[in-house]
Amino acid sequence: MKEESTMLKISFEKENRTIEVEEGENLREAAIRNKLSIYPHVTKILNCRGRGLCTACTVQVLQGTLEPRNETETDKLGKKPDDFRMACQVSVTDNLVVRTNP
């Protein structure tokens, strides 16, 4: 008998949409799979494709708990508030409410 994976909800505040994701799924990949654009303006095309090289996929986590920022995020996001995260670096481990393009 296959064990069911835990499904979590991510609510995108500006888009007024909620998606379901498997626990541990990457936030950027989950958004793209659900046809939600997390990139502003020209970065929809010009971004690093989830390699942590740019900060175009930065979101603000309004509710929910995540692991602390990794080294890539700490380096790239610098002095931005702790609730600003790079979606490509985040594994979803809790129900979240996020704001895209904060």
N, C-alpha and C positions, 0 to 999 in steps of 0.2 A: 504494500500500500504506500503510495507516494505521499510524502509529507507536504502539506500545503505551505507555501511561502507566505509570510506576512505581507499583506498589502497595506501600504501607507498612502495618505492623501497629501497632495501638494496643491494649495490654493494660490493661484496667481491673481493678486489683488487688482492690478490695472486691467487685466484681460477679463476679469470676472469669470474665470474658469477654474475648475478643480479637476485634477487628474489623479489616477491611481497608479502607484509604482510599487515594484517589489522592493523590500528592504535591501539596502546596500546598492541600489541602482544609482548611477551617476546622474546628478541633477540636470546637467546640460543635455545628455543623451535622452533623458526622459522627456524633457521639454520638446526637443526636436522630433522625437517619435510621435508626440501628440500634436505636432504642427503648431507649436507655440514658439514665436520668435523671441529670443532673449537678447538679440543684438539690436542696437540702435543704428539707424541711418545706413551709411555705407559699410559698416562693419558686418552687416548681414552677409556680405560677400567677402570682405577683407577682414578675416579673423584667423587665428592660429589653429582652428579646427580642434580645439580641446587639448592642446599640448601645454597650456599654462604659460605661453609666451607673451600674450597680450592680456588686457583686462577687460576686453569688450563684453564678456559674459558676466560681468559683475552684477550681482543681485543683492538686495537687502532682505535679510531674513527677519520678518516681523514677529513670527511666532514659531516655536519649535526649538529643539535642541540638536546641535550638531557637534561632531568632534571639533576640537580646536583647530585653528588655521594650521595648515602645513607650512613647510619652509617656503614653497613657491608663493603661496598666498601672502605670507608675512613679508616676503621680499617685494612682491609686486604691489600690494595694497598699502604697504607702509603705515601711514598715520590715519588712514580711514578708520571709522568706528568698527568695532569688532563684529557688528551685525552685517557688515558688507563682506560678501564672499564671492569667490570666483566659481560659477556654477560647474565649470569643467573639473574642479578639484574637490567637489563635495559629493560624498556618498550619503544618500538619504537614509537616516536611521530613526526618524521621528516624523509625525505629521507636521507639515510646514505651511506657513503663509509667507509668500515671498513677493517682493516688489521688483519688477524688472526695470532696468535703466534708471536706477535711483539717482 
